[in-house]
Amino acid sequence: MKVLMFGWEFPPHISGGLGTACYGMCKGLLAQGVEVVFVAPKMHGDEDASVARLVNASEVEINLCNPIYRELFHNLTYIEVGAALVPYSGFGQYLDLEKVKEGKSVFDAAAYTHQKFNFSGEYRANLMEEVDRYAMVAVKVAQQHTFDVIHAHDWLTYRAGIAAKKATGKPLVIHVHATEFDRSGKNVNSVVFGIEREGMLAADHIITVSNYTRDIVINRYGIDPGKITTVYNAVEPKDSEPEVQTGAQKAAKKKLIAVNKRDRQPEQAEQPEKPKRKIVTFLGRVTYQKGPEYFVEAARLVMEKDPDVEFVMAGSGDMLHAIVRRVAALGLGNRFHFTGFLRGADVDRMYGMSSVYVMPSVSEPFGISPLEAMRSNVPVVISKQSGVAEILNHALKVDFWDVDAMADAIYALLHYPALSQIFAQMGGEDAKALKWSSAAEKIKWVYQRVCPF
């Protein structure tokens, strides 16, 4: 079986969990005998091509004289987007103008014959332009490859999946990793919501990453429950994830080392062993969805009982400056560290330093980061408003808004060694049991369900 898969990012060039999930999925499907052609707006050349045939959309040349591109061009949606965009599950709130731009450009096929689009593959001000151009390129890619089913990840690629389906007649599966209700709460962007529903209606089947997300798709988007299958994400073993050391990563690594520099002492004979530092970590996008403000308030309560605990916020996002100001206003600056965005081996280093990991998400379709912490034998505290809470037996679960309960859970894991050891050991077993091969087996079943043979 062959699959044409549309994504927006692929390791090691990722901005969140979507790229990590796509990598694990491709690897798992390969083990199931499924060949994947994975398309992304921009490939950098250092991606792991052993798990899928990788297609760089920026290198695909299309001829806009073809009538199918004329139709796509006239259906383009233009909206203004703020410049400070964040990763895939947070940028919806930055779409400032929710209307179709009036006075569209006149289609001039002669000016665009044999055109290549140099996609950024990032989340910039021309994001919607790239989304629609990606759909144009998807038609050419679909015509160039032989495959049985189309698989599109999240709303950025839904239009590409729909275009490929129209061009080939092949069945379309869309994968919902997050919805606009997760990203923006009550401030739902109507354009993004419309694209999401468009993809759901056009799909032959829908995969959601949790029952939490499945319920949103049913109740908020009005989709038939019989059309939706939940397939939980998994976590890759530490030694199997691709990594590259970019300039940004090296800078983040320096910040990470600075967090731990006080533990580095000159070697001395018979020096007594220092107690392990108590470090509580938040690792993720610093956005509304991830609940960073609740992490700060819980930190304040924990420090009132134990001023020696240190807190780390590893990530970036639109709320970062506000969080820094709140930490300063509370007088927590000397025990609170900001590392910036981490990826690859730096993530594992951060977990290796951590005593407790906290994911206080307001609305989390799944949440891979707790699994990454648990595979490093770090006990975790997660919000009940997360998909991963459905399958984890050895994690302390609290409502995201209940900072008192969150602080109590953190304090207990820090000060009761037996509790911490049990959750670290058994949590590690939970994480190991969640394999991409098992997820891929369920995804393959979905493919077989929609394929005509």
Beta strands, then each sheet from edge to edge (+ up, - down):
strand 1: 2-6
strand 2: 35-40
strand 3: 53-56
strand 4: 61-62
strand 5: 115-116
strand 6: 149-153
strand 7: 172-176
strand 8: 205-208
strand 9: 228-230
strand 10: 279-283
strand 11: 310-314
strand 12: 336-338
strand 13: 356-359
strand 14: 380-383
strand 15: 396-398
sheet 1: 3+ 2+ 1+ 6+ 7+ 8+ 9+
sheet 2: 4+ 5-
sheet 3: 12+ 11+ 10+ 13+ 14+ 15+
end
